[in-house]
Amino acid sequence: MRLFLPFLTIVVALLAGPASADGVSDLHQGATLRARKPPDLDGARAAFERAAASSDPEASASGLYFLGEMDEDTMRFAEAVTHYDASIARLPSSRYAQRAATRSSSLKAHSEGDFAPLVRLETVRRDPALSSNPIALKALTDAADHFPPGPVRVEARLMAAEAYRGRVHRPDEQIALLWLVVRDPRADVIASREAAVEIVDAEIAKGDVDAAKRAQVELGGRLDAATTARVARLVRRRRADVLATTVLWISVVLFGIAVARGGVRRALDAALSVLPLSVVFTIFAGGAGGYLASSYELGNATPFLMIIPLMLLTILLARAWGAVGSTRVPARVLRAVLCSSTVFALALLVLERWTPQYLEGFGL
């Protein structure tokens, strides 16, 4: 896009009349040299400087703007600001005046330390090798600790945190940098909120729900409602997981005691006696539920199909347990409660590990 703009300026200037021919010719030459592979940057700069000295205000303002772009590309940020401001002063109505004002304002906002921190940041950010190199990232963040307060320090930490999250995969370093951003008084609202959400996401990705909950409490209003709700849902899911695991262990222990007292053979014979009917029932129940679920636009049969073997296992366990367990009413009631709870406990644990997204519909 940048290389197309000089040609557009040339066409407009030619239509304006012969007085602008010299400036337009220089702009055309500069754009051509800049677009070469490899580009002739020295030749392009010389051509834009001639255009900037043209008597034609539009060509002159355009030449100054392109000089500012070239300065910015080579990280000569102070010179870029000078050229952008000169372009605006030369012709405030120039087609590049708004762009020049935007770029000048952005650079001035990042001018702390006479642009030295910005040069340090851009050197790493513009180089794919450096931006994925842990040593280079560590050197940048260590240097950022001594940058003057301002947006460059914040952006350096955010850029490194992004690399640690993905390309480098060092979540602990990522989280530490994000906390520095959140606590930086010079970080703007958007950067602070972005860092806050990423802290919670990183803790969840590590599997540390407790840390995510502590972060959510500390970050408070910096988090959006969706992130807060996600943490609350995961806390409930963990509690449900503990309850499900407890139910399973109680069932297994009591079933084991009953089998030890009543005999393995007796329990096995009782389970096998209902196996054919149980298979038919569970396939029908799970298949019918899956079919009905899949008939809806957003429905999915997967959870029902995954539950089929769990239902079958629970039915067989319940029959075997009933054959060897106590016949007293309290014991029978307890078995019924535990066996029915076991179905839900197994379903919860399986879905949590394989398709946790389905638990969200239950608030987990």
N, C-alpha and C positions, 0 to 999 in steps of 0.2 A: 504493500500500500504506500509506504513512504517513497518508493522509487517511482510510483505512478504519478504522485502529486506534482513533481517538477514538469512533467510532460503536459499535464492539464494546465498548469500556469502558462506554459509556452503558448498553447493554443489560444488561451484568453488574451494574452499579451499581443499576439499577432493580429487578433481581431481588433485590438485597441488602436492600431495604427503604426506607421513606420517609425515613429519617434522611439519606440521601445525595442527596436530590432536588435541593438547591440546587447542589451540586458537579457533579452530572450535567448539570443544565440549562446551567451555564456551559461545561462540556466540549462539549456539543452545539452551543451557540452559537459557540464558538471554532472547532469543526470546520467548521461551515457557512460561517462567514465566510472561513475559510482556503481552502475549496474553491471559492469563487466565481471567476468569470472576468470581470474580473481580481479577484484575492483582496483582501479587506480585512484586511491584515496588522495594522494598528493595532487594529482592533476584535477580531481573533482573539487578539492578545496580551493585551488587557485582559480578555477572557473567561477565558483560561487562567490569568491571574494571580489572578482571583477564585476559580477552581477550586483553584488551589494554596493559597489561604488557607482553603479549606473545612475543616470539622472532620472530614469523612470522609477517612480515611487513603488509601483507594484513589483517590478523586477528586483528592485533593491531590497524591499521588505522580504520577498521570497528568498533571495540569496542569503540574507541574514538568518532567516529561519532555518534554512538547510545547513548553514554553518553551525547553528545551535544543535541540530540533530547530530551532525558529525562529531561535535564536541562531546555530546552526551554518549554517543556510541563508544568513544575512546575514553570515557570516564573523566573528561576534563570538565567537571561540572560547573565550576565557577565561570569558565569561559562560555559554557552553554547558556547560563543565566544572562550573561552580558549580551550575547547575540539574540536571545529570545526577546529581552527587553528592548534592544535596539530595533528589532523588527517591528515591534508594536509601536514604538515611537516614530519610526519612519513612515508608517502608514497604518493608523489605528483601524481602518476599514479593510485592511488586507484580508484575503481569504484565509491566511494563516494566523491572523491576530489572536483568535480565540484559542487555537492550539498552542500558540506561543505563550499565552497568558497561563494556560493550564499547566504546561510543562515548567514554566518559570516558577509558578507558585509551589508546585510539588517539590522541585529541587530546593527552593528556599526553606521549605518545611523540613528538609533532611540535611540542612547545612551545618549542623552542629560539628564542632571541631574542624571548621574550615573544610568540610567535605571528606576529611581523612577517614572517618568511620564508614561513610557511604562507599568510598572506594574499596575499603576492606571487605565490606559486605558484598558488593557487586562482583568483586573478583572471584569470590566463592560461588555466588548464586549463578553467574553466567557460565561457569565451567562445570559441565556434567560430572567430570572426574572428581573435581574438588568437592562438589556438593554431595557426593556419595562417599567421600573419604573420611573415616572417623577421626583421623589425626587432624585433617584440615578443619573439620567441624568443631573439634575440641579447641583448636587454636582460635577459631573465630569466637566461640562463646566465652573463652577465657578473656579475649581482648574486649568483648562486649561488656564485661564486668567493669571495665575502666573507660568505656565510652561516656561522653557527656550525656546527661539525661536528654531523652528525645526519642523520636520514632525509629531511628536507625537501630538503637539498642533493642527495642522491642521486635523489630522485623528480623534482626539477626537471630534472636532466640526462637522466634516462630519458625523461621526457615530451617534452623537446625533441628527443632523439635519435629517438624514434618519429615525430615530425612531420617531421624531416629525411629519414627513411627513406621515408615515404609521401607525405604531402600536399605537402611543400616540395621533396623530392627533392634533397638535398644530402648525398651519401654521405660526403664527406670530413669535413664538420662532424659528421655522425652518429658516425663512427668515433672522432673525437677525443673526443667527449663520453663514449662508451662506455668508452674507456680510462681516463678520469677516474673513472668509476664503479668499474671493476675495481680501480683502485689506491687507492680511498678506504677507509681502515681502518674507517670507520663504516658502510660498506655491508654489509647482511646477506648471508648466503650465497646466498639465492635471487636477490636483485638482482644480485650479482656474477656468478653463473653465467648468468643471463639476458643480462647485458651481454656476457659472454665469447662465448656462442653467436652473438649478433647481430654481434659484431665479425667473426667468421669468415664468417658469412653475407654480410655487407656486402662484404667483400673478394672473395668468390667472385662476388657479383652484379656487381662492377666488372670481373670477368675477370682479377683479379690473383691467380693461384694461388700465386705466390711469397710475397706478403704474407699470404695465408691460411695458408700453411705456417709462416711465421715466427710468426704470431699463435698458431697451434696449439701450437708448441713453447713459447712463452713462457707461455701460459695454462695449459698442462699439465692438472692435475687439476680445474680449473674447468669443463672441457668434458666433455660426456657422450660415451659410446662412439660413438654414431651420428655426431656431428659430427667426431670424430677419424677415423673410418672414411671419412667423406665426403671429407675433405681428402686422405687417403692415396689414395683412388680417383681423385681428380682429378689428383694428381701422376702416378700411373701412366698416366692417360689422356693427359696432356700428353706424356709420354715416348713413348707409342705414336704420338701425332700426329706428333712429330718423326721417328720411325722411318718412319712411313708416307709422310710427305712426302719423305724422303730416298730411299726406294725408288722413288717415282714419278719424281723428278728423274733418278735413275740410268737408269731404264727409258727415259724420254723422250730423254735424251741419247744413249744407246747405240742406240736405235731410229733416231734422226735420223742418226747416223753411218752405220748400215747402209743406210738408204734413200739417203743421198747417194752411197754407193758402188755400190749395186745398181740404183738407178733407181726413181723414183716410180711409173712405169707398171707395172713388174714387181710392186712391192709392192701396188699397188691391184688389179691383176688377181688376185693370190693371195687377197686379202681378199674380193673379190666372188665368187670361186669357191666359198667356203664360207659365204656370207651366208645363203642360204635354210636350210641345215641348222642353222646357228648360231642363227638366229631360233627355229626349232622347238625346238631343245635348251634354250635359255635360258628360253623361255616354259614349257616342260614342267618344267624343274628348279625355277624360281622359283615357278611356280604350284602344283606339287605340294608344295613345302616350305611355301608359304603356307597351302595347304588343311590340311595336317597340323597346322600351328601353330595355326590358327584353330579346329580341332576340340577343342582343350583349353580348359578353362574360362577360364584366364588367358592363353591364347595370342593372338597377333596376327599377321596375315599381312603387315602393312606392311613390315617389314624385308626380307622375301623379294621383295616386289614392287618395292621400291626397288633391289634388287641386280640385277634382270633386265637393265636397260640396261648396267650396269657389267660384267656377265659377257659380254654380247654384244660390248662394246667391247674387252674384254681378249682374247677369242677371235680377233677380227678382227686385232687388233694382233699377236698371237702368230703367226698364219698369215702375215701380211705380213712380219713380222720374219724368220720362218724362210725365206721365199722369197728375201730379199735378204741375209741374214746369213751368217756363216761356217758351213761344214759340219763343222768340226772338233769333236770330242767335247766339250772343255772349254767351247767357245762355246755349243754346244747345251744343255749342262747349265745354264750360267749363264742362258741365255734362259728355260729352263723354270722355274728358280727365281724369276727376276724376274717372269715373267708370272703365275705362280701367286700370288706375293706381291702383285702389283699388284691382283688381285681383292680381297684382304683390305684392302689399303691404301685403295683407293677406297671400299670399303664402310665402313670405319672413319671416313673423313673425311666422307662423306655423312651417315651416321647421327649423327655428332657434331654436325653443324650443323643437322640437321633433326629428328631424334628421339633426342637423347642418352640418354633414359631407357632405351632398349633396350641400351645398352652396360653398364648396371649389372649385368646378368646375367653379364657376362664379367669382372666385377671392375674395370671402368673407369668 
